[in-house]
């Protein structure tokens, strides 16, 4: 014999479900945004259309609540739910917030600044945070001129800058500020701490990675090499790494920047003596011809601000 009590229980469960569903949808339909949307589209939407859209209306109300309290369980964090008409069906679209768009823009800018072994503060550098001291003014003016000329005529060759001066006067930070302005204008820049890069290139020999590492640097759309001449170079680093990078960039007329504690004249003397003490002035001269072709020398002066901020 059929269990009447069991079937009655199922029937009551179904009725209870229907009651709960009806109450839930009544609440959803009283939501101010839902009411306004239905009113705006009353000439298009029939009662049947609205009923077919119950699931989407419920999704909208739930996700709107989560969005307002910044609930991490929301379907699309950073996106605000909006109602939309899709033929005779109400749908939910997700629109990025101003905060998300601003964040995405900053991430896009950061992605255009490719830093290799550079301090984090250099990657976040900006002209707004760079103190305009007398010893920096020529360098700042030259940097601003470069940015404006490149953005105005990107197809032409533009000489980069060779910043020279003593330790801690803001040469490297200025490179970072230039890179950020260029990134905001849509240009990708690679910043390289050259002494560290030279060590990595030596290590890459045994791993058969020399070609890949060299190409990543020499083919950079805009290249900034920091601290040239800080360490004595082997003849291999000078000729087969540094020289190859410079030759390629000169041939392709790619914008290039340097910082150094040496003037160009002093750097030539430095490069003429290898780590083994061998004197090779002609090879050093050849390197310097490429650097002079690629860049304009700018002297910077001032006190060591390395521990005082920029």
PASEBA-1860 file (N, C-alpha, C; in nm, 3 decimals):
! residues 310
1> XXXXXXXX> 0.085/-0.121/0.000/0.000/0.000/0.000/0.087/0.124/0.000 ~ 0.044/0.225/-0.077/0.124/0.346/-0.093/0.132/0.421/0.040 ~ 0.247/0.473/0.070/0.269/0.548/0.194/0.210/0.689/0.177 ~ 0.087/0.708/0.226/0.017/0.836/0.211/0.090/0.947/0.284 ~ 0.141/0.915/0.403/0.213/1.015/0.482/0.336/1.066/0.410 ~ 0.404/0.974/0.341/0.526/1.013/0.268/0.493/1.104/0.150 ~ 0.387/1.068/0.077/0.348/1.150/-0.037/0.296/1.286/0.007 ~ 0.225/1.287/0.119/0.176/1.414/0.172/0.293/1.504/0.210
9> XXXXXXXX> 0.398/1.442/0.265/0.518/1.519/0.300/0.584/1.581/0.178 ~ 0.590/1.502/0.068/0.648/1.555/-0.056/0.566/1.671/-0.110 ~ 0.433/1.656/-0.102/0.344/1.760/-0.152/0.362/1.889/-0.072 ~ 0.373/1.873/0.060/0.392/1.990/0.146/0.527/2.056/0.117 ~ 0.630/1.971/0.090/0.762/2.025/0.057/0.756/2.108/-0.071 ~ 0.681/2.056/-0.172/0.668/2.129/-0.298/0.595/2.260/-0.277 ~ 0.489/2.256/-0.198/0.414/2.378/-0.171/0.500/2.478/-0.095 ~ 0.577/2.427/0.000/0.666/2.513/0.077/0.770/2.578/-0.013
17> XXXXXXXX> 0.821/2.499/-0.108/0.919/2.552/-0.204/0.857/2.662/-0.289 ~ 0.735/2.634/-0.338/0.667/2.734/-0.420/0.643/2.862/-0.343 ~ 0.605/2.846/-0.216/0.581/2.964/-0.132/0.709/3.044/-0.112 ~ 0.817/2.970/-0.087/0.946/3.037/-0.067/0.991/3.108/-0.195 ~ 0.972/3.040/-0.309/1.011/3.099/-0.437/0.929/3.225/-0.466 ~ 0.799/3.216/-0.441/0.711/3.331/-0.465/0.751/3.448/-0.378 ~ 0.783/3.420/-0.251/0.823/3.527/-0.159/0.956/3.588/-0.203 ~ 1.046/3.501/-0.245/1.178/3.549/-0.289/1.165/3.640/-0.411
25> XXXXXXXX> 1.086/3.597/-0.509/1.073/3.677/-0.631/0.994/3.806/-0.608 ~ 0.902/3.801/-0.514/0.829/3.923/-0.479/0.925/4.027/-0.424 ~ 1.021/3.978/-0.344/1.123/4.068/-0.288/1.213/4.121/-0.399 ~ 1.252/4.033/-0.491/1.338/4.073/-0.603/1.268/4.180/-0.688 ~ 1.140/4.160/-0.714/1.066/4.253/-0.800/1.041/4.388/-0.732 ~ 1.061/4.393/-0.599/1.046/4.519/-0.527/1.178/4.597/-0.520 ~ 1.286/4.535/-0.570/1.414/4.606/-0.571/1.401/4.732/-0.656 ~ 1.444/4.847/-0.607/1.425/4.973/-0.680/1.482/4.971/-0.823
33> XXXXXXXX> 1.601/4.911/-0.840/1.662/4.907/-0.973/1.585/4.814/-1.067 ~ 1.535/4.703/-1.013/1.457/4.610/-1.094/1.326/4.677/-1.136 ~ 1.259/4.742/-1.041/1.133/4.810/-1.072/1.153/4.918/-1.178 ~ 1.261/4.995/-1.163/1.288/5.103/-1.258/1.316/5.047/-1.398 ~ 1.391/4.936/-1.404/1.426/4.878/-1.534/1.300/4.824/-1.604 ~ 1.216/4.755/-1.529/1.093/4.701/-1.587/1.002/4.814/-1.634 ~ 0.996/4.921/-1.555/0.913/5.036/-1.593/0.964/5.102/-1.721 ~ 1.096/5.112/-1.733/1.156/5.174/-1.852/1.130/5.092/-1.979
41> XXXXXXXX> 1.109/4.960/-1.960/1.092/4.872/-2.076/0.954/4.806/-2.079 ~ 0.856/4.870/-2.019/0.723/4.809/-2.008/0.657/4.789/-2.143 ~ 0.696/4.869/-2.243/0.636/4.852/-2.375/0.690/4.730/-2.448 ~ 0.805/4.680/-2.402/0.870/4.567/-2.469/0.847/4.438/-2.392 ~ 0.854/4.445/-2.261/0.849/4.326/-2.177/0.706/4.286/-2.141 ~ 0.673/4.162/-2.166/0.545/4.108/-2.121/0.566/4.041/-1.985 ~ 0.455/4.004/-1.922/0.465/3.934/-1.794/0.540/3.803/-1.810 ~ 0.517/3.737/-1.923/0.588/3.610/-1.951/0.738/3.633/-1.967
49> XXXXXXXX> 0.774/3.744/-2.031/0.918/3.777/-2.047/0.984/3.796/-1.911 ~ 0.913/3.865/-1.823/0.967/3.892/-1.689/0.984/3.761/-1.613 ~ 0.883/3.673/-1.622/0.892/3.544/-1.552/1.007/3.459/-1.604 ~ 1.029/3.463/-1.736/1.143/3.389/-1.794/1.277/3.442/-1.746 ~ 1.275/3.568/-1.700/1.399/3.635/-1.659/1.422/3.632/-1.508 ~ 1.339/3.556/-1.436/1.349/3.554/-1.290/1.490/3.519/-1.242 ~ 1.552/3.421/-1.305/1.686/3.377/-1.261/1.787/3.491/-1.273 ~ 1.778/3.566/-1.382/1.871/3.677/-1.403/1.841/3.794/-1.308
57> XXXXXXXX> 1.714/3.817/-1.283/1.678/3.923/-1.189/1.729/3.890/-1.048 ~ 1.716/3.763/-1.012/1.766/3.719/-0.881/1.918/3.735/-0.875 ~ 1.985/3.694/-0.983/2.132/3.709/-0.990/2.172/3.855/-0.973 ~ 2.100/3.943/-1.041/2.131/4.086/-1.034/2.120/4.138/-0.892 ~ 2.011/4.107/-0.824/1.990/4.158/-0.688/2.096/4.103/-0.592 ~ 2.128/3.974/-0.607/2.229/3.914/-0.519/2.368/3.973/-0.544 ~ 2.405/3.986/-0.671/2.538/4.037/-0.704/2.551/4.186/-0.673 ~ 2.442/4.260/-0.684/2.444/4.403/-0.647/2.472/4.418/-0.498
65> XXXXXXXX> 2.408/4.332/-0.418/2.431/4.336/-0.273/2.577/4.304/-0.241 ~ 2.629/4.200/-0.305/2.769/4.162/-0.282/2.864/4.272/-0.326 ~ 2.831/4.336/-0.438/2.916/4.444/-0.491/2.924/4.559/-0.391 ~ 2.811/4.593/-0.331/2.807/4.708/-0.240/2.885/4.684/-0.111 ~ 2.893/4.559/-0.068/2.968/4.529/0.055/3.106/4.471/0.023 ~ 3.138/4.469/-0.106/3.267/4.417/-0.152/3.289/4.272/-0.107 ~ 3.187/4.192/-0.125/3.192/4.050/-0.089/3.283/3.977/-0.188 ~ 3.386/3.909/-0.137/3.480/3.841/-0.229/3.418/3.726/-0.308
73> XXXXXXXX> 3.298/3.683/-0.268/3.234/3.571/-0.339/3.157/3.617/-0.462 ~ 3.158/3.747/-0.494/3.085/3.795/-0.610/3.139/3.732/-0.739 ~ 3.053/3.722/-0.839/3.089/3.657/-0.965/3.207/3.725/-1.033 ~ 3.205/3.858/-1.037/3.309/3.933/-1.109/3.359/4.047/-1.021 ~ 3.456/4.022/-0.933/3.509/4.129/-0.847/3.560/4.247/-0.929 ~ 3.522/4.368/-0.886/3.564/4.487/-0.957/3.469/4.529/-1.067 ~ 3.367/4.449/-1.091/3.268/4.479/-1.195/3.131/4.501/-1.131 ~ 3.063/4.606/-1.172/2.931/4.637/-1.118/2.822/4.574/-1.204
81> XXXXXXXX> 2.727/4.499/-1.144/2.620/4.438/-1.223/2.520/4.542/-1.273 ~ 2.477/4.525/-1.397/2.376/4.614/-1.457/2.274/4.528/-1.531 ~ 2.148/4.572/-1.531/2.045/4.503/-1.607/2.049/4.550/-1.752 ~ 2.024/4.455/-1.844/2.023/4.488/-1.986/1.914/4.408/-2.055 ~ 1.861/4.465/-2.162/1.757/4.398/-2.239/1.819/4.322/-2.354 ~ 1.792/4.193/-2.359/1.845/4.107/-2.464/1.725/4.048/-2.539 ~ 1.679/4.121/-2.642/1.554/4.089/-2.713/1.440/4.091/-2.611 ~ 1.369/3.981/-2.591/1.259/3.980/-2.493/1.304/3.908/-2.366
89> XXXXXXXX> 1.427/3.934/-2.326/1.484/3.866/-2.210/1.568/3.965/-2.131 ~ 1.553/3.962/-2.000/1.635/4.051/-1.915/1.763/3.978/-1.881 ~ 1.875/4.044/-1.904/2.006/3.984/-1.880/2.084/4.071/-1.781 ~ 2.196/4.017/-1.733/2.284/4.091/-1.643/2.419/4.110/-1.712 ~ 2.464/4.232/-1.718/2.598/4.260/-1.769/2.684/4.312/-1.652 ~ 2.816/4.300/-1.667/2.907/4.343/-1.561/3.000/4.449/-1.617 ~ 2.994/4.567/-1.557/3.067/4.683/-1.606/3.185/4.712/-1.512 ~ 3.305/4.727/-1.566/3.419/4.757/-1.478/3.403/4.891/-1.408
97> XXXXXXXX> 3.441/4.895/-1.281/3.431/5.019/-1.204/3.545/5.113/-1.240 ~ 3.532/5.240/-1.202/3.639/5.337/-1.225/3.767/5.293/-1.154 ~ 3.751/5.237/-1.034/3.867/5.190/-0.957/3.938/5.077/-1.030 ~ 3.859/4.984/-1.086/3.920/4.873/-1.158/3.990/4.922/-1.284 ~ 3.926/5.013/-1.356/3.987/5.067/-1.478/4.117/5.140/-1.447 ~ 4.118/5.216/-1.335/4.240/5.287/-1.294/4.349/5.188/-1.258 ~ 4.312/5.082/-1.186/4.409/4.979/-1.148/4.465/4.910/-1.273 ~ 4.376/4.874/-1.366/4.420/4.807/-1.489/4.513/4.896/-1.570
105> XXXXXXXX> 4.483/5.026/-1.571/4.569/5.119/-1.644/4.708/5.124/-1.583 ~ 4.715/5.129/-1.449/4.845/5.132/-1.382/4.922/5.003/-1.405 ~ 4.851/4.890/-1.404/4.918/4.762/-1.430/4.970/4.756/-1.573 ~ 4.895/4.813/-1.665/4.939/4.817/-1.805/5.065/4.903/-1.819 ~ 5.067/5.014/-1.748/5.185/5.102/-1.749/5.305/5.029/-1.691 ~ 5.284/4.962/-1.576/5.394/4.888/-1.512/5.447/4.779/-1.604 ~ 5.358/4.716/-1.680/5.401/4.607/-1.768/5.492/4.656/-1.880 ~ 5.487/4.786/-1.909/5.573/4.842/-2.014/5.711/4.881/-1.961
113> XXXXXXXX> 5.731/4.872/-1.830/5.862/4.901/-1.771/5.924/4.768/-1.730 ~ 6.015/4.719/-1.810/6.076/4.589/-1.786/6.212/4.611/-1.718 ~ 6.217/4.584/-1.589/6.338/4.611/-1.511/6.414/4.482/-1.483 ~ 6.542/4.482/-1.513/6.627/4.366/-1.488/6.728/4.401/-1.380 ~ 6.707/4.344/-1.261/6.797/4.367/-1.147/6.805/4.514/-1.108 ~ 6.690/4.580/-1.111/6.682/4.721/-1.072/6.601/4.733/-0.943 ~ 6.634/4.831/-0.857/6.558/4.850/-0.734/6.410/4.879/-0.762 ~ 6.323/4.835/-0.670/6.179/4.852/-0.690/6.140/4.999/-0.701
121> XXXXXXXX> 6.208/5.087/-0.624/6.170/5.228/-0.628/6.197/5.291/-0.765 ~ 6.290/5.235/-0.839/6.318/5.286/-0.974/6.201/5.253/-1.066 ~ 6.140/5.137/-1.046/6.027/5.097/-1.129/5.903/5.183/-1.099 ~ 5.900/5.247/-0.983/5.786/5.332/-0.945/5.822/5.481/-0.955 ~ 5.936/5.513/-1.013/5.985/5.652/-1.017/5.893/5.740/-1.101 ~ 5.893/5.868/-1.068/5.814/5.964/-1.146/5.878/6.102/-1.136 ~ 5.853/6.186/-1.235/5.905/6.322/-1.233/5.844/6.402/-1.118 ~ 5.721/6.367/-1.079/5.653/6.439/-0.971/5.729/6.426/-0.839
129> XXXXXXXX> 5.800/6.313/-0.821/5.873/6.289/-0.697/6.023/6.322/-0.709 ~ 6.062/6.377/-0.822/6.204/6.402/-0.848/6.237/6.549/-0.819 ~ 6.321/6.571/-0.721/6.353/6.708/-0.680/6.433/6.780/-0.789 ~ 6.389/6.902/-0.819/6.454/6.980/-0.925/6.562/7.069/-0.865 ~ 6.679/7.010/-0.845/6.793/7.085/-0.793/6.874/7.142/-0.909 ~ 6.955/7.246/-0.884/7.034/7.307/-0.992/7.119/7.207/-1.071 ~ 7.178/7.109/-1.000/7.264/7.012/-1.066/7.191/6.911/-1.151 ~ 7.059/6.913/-1.144/6.978/6.818/-1.221/6.902/6.883/-1.336
137> XXXXXXXX> 6.897/7.014/-1.339/6.808/7.082/-1.431/6.838/7.054/-1.578 ~ 6.966/7.050/-1.616/7.000/7.021/-1.755/6.954/6.881/-1.793 ~ 6.973/6.786/-1.701/6.932/6.647/-1.729/6.781/6.636/-1.740 ~ 6.708/6.704/-1.651/6.562/6.700/-1.655/6.512/6.760/-1.787 ~ 6.568/6.874/-1.824/6.526/6.941/-1.948/6.553/6.851/-2.069 ~ 6.669/6.786/-2.070/6.703/6.697/-2.182/6.608/6.577/-2.185 ~ 6.572/6.527/-2.067/6.480/6.413/-2.059/6.342/6.450/-2.112 ~ 6.292/6.567/-2.071/6.161/6.614/-2.116/6.162/6.635/-2.267
145> XXXXXXXX> 6.271/6.692/-2.318/6.282/6.713/-2.464/6.279/6.581/-2.539 ~ 6.351/6.482/-2.485/6.355/6.351/-2.552/6.215/6.292/-2.560 ~ 6.143/6.294/-2.448/6.008/6.235/-2.444/5.915/6.304/-2.543 ~ 5.919/6.437/-2.545/5.829/6.511/-2.634/5.865/6.489/-2.780 ~ 5.996/6.483/-2.810/6.038/6.462/-2.949/6.006/6.321/-2.998 ~ 6.026/6.222/-2.910/5.997/6.084/-2.949/5.847/6.064/-2.973 ~ 5.766/6.115/-2.882/5.621/6.097/-2.896/5.566/6.175/-3.015 ~ 5.631/6.288/-3.049/5.585/6.367/-3.164/5.625/6.304/-3.297
153> XXXXXXXX> 5.746/6.243/-3.299/5.797/6.183/-3.424/5.858/6.046/-3.394 ~ 5.775/5.947/-3.365/5.826/5.816/-3.323/5.904/5.741/-3.432 ~ 5.886/5.776/-3.557/5.953/5.703/-3.665/6.097/5.750/-3.687 ~ 6.131/5.866/-3.634/6.266/5.920/-3.651/6.361/5.865/-3.544 ~ 6.492/5.873/-3.574/6.591/5.834/-3.474/6.611/5.947/-3.374 ~ 6.607/5.913/-3.246/6.627/6.013/-3.140/6.742/5.968/-3.052 ~ 6.842/6.053/-3.040/6.954/6.022/-2.951/6.905/6.011/-2.808 ~ 6.954/5.909/-2.740/6.926/5.896/-2.599/7.019/5.984/-2.518
161> XXXXXXXX> 7.025/5.959/-2.388/7.104/6.044/-2.298/7.204/5.960/-2.219 ~ 7.319/6.018/-2.195/7.425/5.955/-2.118/7.443/6.041/-1.993 ~ 7.383/5.998/-1.881/7.391/6.075/-1.758/7.517/6.038/-1.683 ~ 7.599/6.138/-1.654/7.724/6.114/-1.583/7.728/6.198/-1.456 ~ 7.779/6.139/-1.351/7.791/6.211/-1.224/7.828/6.113/-1.113 ~ 7.852/6.166/-0.996/7.896/6.084/-0.884/7.781/6.001/-0.826 ~ 7.813/5.919/-0.726/7.715/5.829/-0.665/7.599/5.906/-0.601 ~ 7.479/5.850/-0.615/7.365/5.896/-0.537/7.306/6.030/-0.575
169> XXXXXXXX> 7.331/6.080/-0.694/7.277/6.213/-0.729/7.148/6.204/-0.812 ~ 7.098/6.081/-0.831/6.968/6.066/-0.895/6.969/6.027/-1.041 ~ 7.081/5.976/-1.090/7.089/5.938/-1.232/6.994/5.822/-1.263 ~ 7.000/5.718/-1.180/6.919/5.599/-1.205/6.771/5.629/-1.186 ~ 6.739/5.706/-1.084/6.598/5.741/-1.059/6.541/5.819/-1.178 ~ 6.624/5.905/-1.237/6.578/5.981/-1.353/6.547/5.888/-1.470 ~ 6.626/5.783/-1.487/6.594/5.684/-1.590/6.456/5.626/-1.567 ~ 6.428/5.591/-1.439/6.298/5.535/-1.405/6.184/5.630/-1.434
177> XXXXXXXX> 6.205/5.758/-1.405/6.101/5.859/-1.430/6.075/5.873/-1.580 ~ 6.182/5.870/-1.659/6.166/5.876/-1.806/6.089/5.754/-1.854 ~ 6.127/5.636/-1.802/6.061/5.512/-1.843/5.912/5.516/-1.811 ~ 5.876/5.573/-1.696/5.733/5.580/-1.659/5.658/5.673/-1.754 ~ 5.714/5.789/-1.783/5.647/5.881/-1.876/5.630/5.815/-2.014 ~ 5.732/5.744/-2.057/5.723/5.675/-2.185/5.618/5.564/-2.180 ~ 5.611/5.493/-2.069/5.511/5.387/-2.053/5.370/5.444/-2.058 ~ 5.350/5.559/-1.996/5.219/5.624/-1.999/5.181/5.667/-2.141
185> XXXXXXXX> 5.283/5.690/-2.224/5.259/5.727/-2.364/5.250/5.604/-2.454 ~ 5.264/5.484/-2.394/5.248/5.361/-2.471/5.377/5.293/-2.515 ~ 5.493/5.340/-2.466/5.622/5.284/-2.507/5.677/5.188/-2.402 ~ 5.738/5.080/-2.450/5.798/4.981/-2.361/5.947/5.008/-2.347 ~ 5.994/5.008/-2.223/6.134/5.036/-2.193/6.193/4.923/-2.111 ~ 6.316/4.887/-2.140/6.389/4.787/-2.062/6.502/4.856/-1.988 ~ 6.504/4.841/-1.855/6.611/4.896/-1.772/6.699/4.782/-1.723 ~ 6.828/4.798/-1.739/6.923/4.691/-1.706/7.034/4.746/-1.618
193> XXXXXXXX> 7.057/4.680/-1.504/7.176/4.712/-1.425/7.291/4.635/-1.489 ~ 7.378/4.707/-1.562/7.473/4.639/-1.649/7.574/4.551/-1.574 ~ 7.631/4.591/-1.461/7.725/4.501/-1.393/7.663/4.366/-1.356 ~ 7.538/4.367/-1.312/7.470/4.241/-1.279/7.441/4.162/-1.406 ~ 7.401/4.231/-1.510/7.374/4.166/-1.638/7.500/4.098/-1.691 ~ 7.615/4.163/-1.675/7.742/4.105/-1.722/7.772/3.973/-1.649 ~ 7.746/3.971/-1.518/7.767/3.848/-1.441/7.672/3.739/-1.490 ~ 7.547/3.774/-1.514/7.448/3.676/-1.560/7.483/3.623/-1.699
201> XXXXXXXX> 7.541/3.708/-1.782/7.581/3.663/-1.915/7.693/3.558/-1.906 ~ 7.785/3.577/-1.815/7.892/3.478/-1.795/7.833/3.345/-1.748 ~ 7.736/3.353/-1.658/7.672/3.232/-1.606/7.589/3.163/-1.714 ~ 7.539/3.241/-1.809/7.453/3.186/-1.913/7.529/3.100/-2.014 ~ 7.661/3.114/-2.016/7.742/3.038/-2.113/7.721/2.889/-2.093 ~ 7.730/2.845/-1.967/7.716/2.702/-1.938/7.574/2.651/-1.955 ~ 7.477/2.741/-1.958/7.336/2.701/-1.972/7.285/2.719/-2.115 ~ 7.373/2.760/-2.203/7.337/2.783/-2.344/7.224/2.886/-2.356
209> XXXXXXXX> 7.233/2.993/-2.277/7.129/3.096/-2.278/7.181/3.232/-2.322 ~ 7.304/3.237/-2.370/7.366/3.364/-2.405/7.285/3.438/-2.513 ~ 7.249/3.365/-2.619/7.177/3.428/-2.729/7.044/3.487/-2.688 ~ 6.968/3.413/-2.608/6.836/3.461/-2.565/6.848/3.585/-2.478 ~ 6.941/3.581/-2.383/6.959/3.696/-2.293/7.007/3.819/-2.369 ~ 7.098/3.796/-2.460/7.153/3.907/-2.538/7.045/3.970/-2.627 ~ 6.966/3.887/-2.691/6.860/3.938/-2.779/6.754/4.016/-2.703 ~ 6.721/3.970/-2.583/6.619/4.037/-2.502/6.659/4.181/-2.472
217> XXXXXXXX> 6.789/4.204/-2.458/6.838/4.338/-2.426/6.864/4.419/-2.553 ~ 6.936/4.362/-2.646/6.977/4.442/-2.763/6.858/4.484/-2.849 ~ 6.749/4.404/-2.847/6.633/4.434/-2.931/6.524/4.513/-2.858 ~ 6.551/4.553/-2.736/6.450/4.629/-2.660/6.415/4.758/-2.735 ~ 6.286/4.790/-2.747/6.248/4.912/-2.819/6.316/5.037/-2.765 ~ 6.323/5.048/-2.633/6.398/5.155/-2.567/6.480/5.087/-2.457 ~ 6.610/5.111/-2.457/6.698/5.043/-2.362/6.768/5.144/-2.273 ~ 6.772/5.116/-2.143/6.844/5.199/-2.047/6.942/5.111/-1.970
225> XXXXXXXX> 7.071/5.138/-1.986/7.174/5.059/-1.918/7.236/5.143/-1.806 ~ 7.222/5.091/-1.687/7.263/5.163/-1.567/7.401/5.119/-1.519 ~ 7.477/5.217/-1.472/7.606/5.191/-1.405/7.712/5.132/-1.499 ~ 7.720/5.185/-1.619/7.824/5.142/-1.712/7.961/5.182/-1.657 ~ 8.053/5.086/-1.657/8.188/5.114/-1.609/8.207/5.095/-1.461 ~ 8.101/5.048/-1.390/8.114/5.030/-1.245/8.216/4.921/-1.211 ~ 8.225/4.820/-1.298/8.321/4.711/-1.279/8.409/4.699/-1.403 ~ 8.527/4.644/-1.383/8.614/4.617/-1.498/8.549/4.509/-1.584
233> XXXXXXXX> 8.553/4.529/-1.716/8.493/4.432/-1.808/8.599/4.340/-1.865 ~ 8.561/4.216/-1.881/8.648/4.125/-1.956/8.637/4.164/-2.103 ~ 8.733/4.122/-2.182/8.727/4.155/-2.324/8.604/4.092/-2.388 ~ 8.559/3.975/-2.338/8.441/3.909/-2.394/8.315/3.991/-2.366 ~ 8.299/4.038/-2.243/8.182/4.120/-2.209/8.185/4.249/-2.289 ~ 8.300/4.312/-2.297/8.311/4.439/-2.370/8.279/4.424/-2.518 ~ 8.339/4.323/-2.581/8.329/4.312/-2.727/8.210/4.228/-2.774 ~ 8.186/4.114/-2.707/8.083/4.020/-2.755/7.946/4.041/-2.691
241> XXXXXXXX> 7.942/4.121/-2.586/7.813/4.151/-2.523/7.780/4.299/-2.539 ~ 7.858/4.385/-2.472/7.832/4.528/-2.476/7.845/4.580/-2.619 ~ 7.953/4.542/-2.687/7.975/4.589/-2.823/7.867/4.543/-2.919 ~ 7.821/4.419/-2.904/7.716/4.365/-2.992/7.585/4.439/-2.969 ~ 7.554/4.467/-2.843/7.432/4.542/-2.811/7.437/4.680/-2.877 ~ 7.548/4.747/-2.861/7.562/4.883/-2.916/7.557/4.882/-3.069 ~ 7.624/4.785/-3.131/7.626/4.778/-3.276/7.484/4.757/-3.331 ~ 7.410/4.667/-3.269/7.273/4.640/-3.315/7.186/4.765/-3.301
249> XXXXXXXX> 7.198/4.831/-3.187/7.112/4.947/-3.163/7.151/5.064/-3.254 ~ 7.276/5.075/-3.286/7.319/5.179/-3.379/7.264/5.150/-3.519 ~ 7.274/5.025/-3.562/7.224/4.987/-3.695/7.072/5.006/-3.705 ~ 7.001/4.968/-3.599/6.855/4.977/-3.601/6.804/5.114/-3.553 ~ 6.896/5.200/-3.509/6.864/5.334/-3.460/6.757/5.330/-3.351 ~ 6.788/5.253/-3.248/6.697/5.236/-3.135/6.739/5.327/-3.019 ~ 6.646/5.395/-2.955/6.679/5.485/-2.843/6.748/5.410/-2.729 ~ 6.857/5.470/-2.681/6.940/5.405/-2.579/6.986/5.508/-2.477
257> XXXXXXXX> 6.989/5.468/-2.350/7.032/5.555/-2.240/7.139/5.485/-2.158 ~ 7.223/5.567/-2.095/7.324/5.513/-2.004/7.334/5.601/-1.880 ~ 7.377/5.539/-1.769/7.425/5.618/-1.656/7.564/5.566/-1.623 ~ 7.649/5.656/-1.574/7.786/5.617/-1.541/7.847/5.719/-1.446 ~ 7.942/5.672/-1.369/8.022/5.764/-1.287/8.137/5.822/-1.369 ~ 8.157/5.767/-1.489/8.264/5.813/-1.577/8.208/5.905/-1.686 ~ 8.282/6.009/-1.719/8.251/6.084/-1.841/8.280/5.992/-1.959 ~ 8.238/6.031/-2.078/8.266/5.948/-2.195/8.417/5.932/-2.215
265> XXXXXXXX> 8.491/6.039/-2.193/8.637/6.032/-2.208/8.697/5.935/-2.106 ~ 8.650/5.944/-1.981/8.700/5.855/-1.877/8.660/5.710/-1.903 ~ 8.538/5.691/-1.955/8.492/5.555/-1.984/8.578/5.491/-2.093 ~ 8.619/5.570/-2.189/8.705/5.515/-2.295/8.836/5.465/-2.237 ~ 8.893/5.541/-2.144/9.016/5.497/-2.079/8.992/5.369/-1.999 ~ 8.877/5.365/-1.931/8.842/5.249/-1.848/8.826/5.124/-1.934 ~ 8.761/5.138/-2.048/8.736/5.023/-2.134/8.859/4.977/-2.211 ~ 8.959/5.061/-2.216/9.080/5.024/-2.290/9.166/4.924/-2.216
273> XXXXXXXX> 9.137/4.904/-2.087/9.214/4.807/-2.006/9.121/4.695/-1.963 ~ 9.154/4.571/-2.000/9.068/4.458/-1.965/9.092/4.414/-1.822 ~ 9.013/4.316/-1.777/9.029/4.262/-1.642/9.168/4.203/-1.621 ~ 9.228/4.156/-1.729/9.362/4.097/-1.721/9.473/4.201/-1.729 ~ 9.435/4.327/-1.742/9.535/4.432/-1.748/9.588/4.459/-1.887 ~ 9.524/4.398/-1.987/9.570/4.418/-2.124/9.519/4.552/-2.177 ~ 9.601/4.623/-2.250/9.564/4.753/-2.306/9.514/4.736/-2.449 ~ 9.387/4.777/-2.472/9.328/4.763/-2.604/9.253/4.892/-2.640
281> XXXXXXXX> 9.327/5.001/-2.666/9.265/5.132/-2.690/9.177/5.137/-2.815 ~ 9.213/5.063/-2.920/9.133/5.068/-3.043/8.994/5.008/-3.023 ~ 8.987/4.899/-2.948/8.857/4.836/-2.921/8.772/4.927/-2.832 ~ 8.835/4.994/-2.737/8.763/5.088/-2.651/8.711/5.205/-2.733 ~ 8.792/5.252/-2.825/8.752/5.364/-2.912/8.631/5.326/-2.997 ~ 8.631/5.203/-3.046/8.520/5.155/-3.128/8.389/5.152/-3.047 ~ 8.400/5.108/-2.923/8.283/5.107/-2.833/8.231/5.249/-2.813 ~ 8.324/5.340/-2.787/8.283/5.478/-2.757/8.223/5.548/-2.878
289> XXXXXXXX> 8.266/5.514/-2.997/8.206/5.571/-3.118/8.057/5.537/-3.124 ~ 8.024/5.415/-3.086/7.884/5.373/-3.087/7.804/5.445/-2.979 ~ 7.864/5.458/-2.860/7.795/5.528/-2.750/7.770/5.673/-2.787 ~ 7.870/5.738/-2.847/7.854/5.879/-2.887/7.750/5.895/-2.998 ~ 7.740/5.794/-3.084/7.638/5.799/-3.189/7.498/5.789/-3.127 ~ 7.486/5.705/-3.025/7.355/5.675/-2.968/7.308/5.778/-2.866 ~ 7.401/5.848/-2.801/7.360/5.932/-2.687/7.429/6.068/-2.683 ~ 7.368/6.155/-2.605/7.423/6.287/-2.575/7.466/6.287/-2.428
297> XXXXXXXX> 7.587/6.330/-2.401/7.639/6.329/-2.264/7.583/6.447/-2.184 ~ 7.530/6.416/-2.065/7.473/6.518/-1.976/7.537/6.504/-1.838 ~ 7.602/6.609/-1.793/7.666/6.609/-1.662/7.563/6.641/-1.553 ~ 7.565/6.562/-1.445/7.478/6.588/-1.331/7.564/6.607/-1.206 ~ 7.521/6.698/-1.121/7.595/6.725/-0.997/7.497/6.731/-0.880 ~ 7.553/6.729/-0.761/7.470/6.739/-0.641/7.523/6.648/-0.532 ~ 7.454/6.652/-0.418/7.497/6.570/-0.305/7.441/6.428/-0.319 ~ 7.501/6.338/-0.245/7.455/6.199/-0.243/7.323/6.192/-0.167
305> XXXXXX> 7.215/6.163/-0.239/7.081/6.158/-0.178/7.031/6.015/-0.163 ~ 7.117/5.919/-0.174/7.074/5.779/-0.177/6.992/5.741/-0.054 ~ 7.020/5.802/0.059/6.946/5.769/0.181/6.850/5.879/0.223 ~ 6.835/5.981/0.139/6.750/6.096/0.176/6.624/6.106/0.090 ~ 6.599/6.010/0.001/6.488/6.024/-0.095/6.538/6.098/-0.217 ~ 6.454/6.113/-0.316/6.496/6.170/-0.444/6.490/6.321/-0.445
END
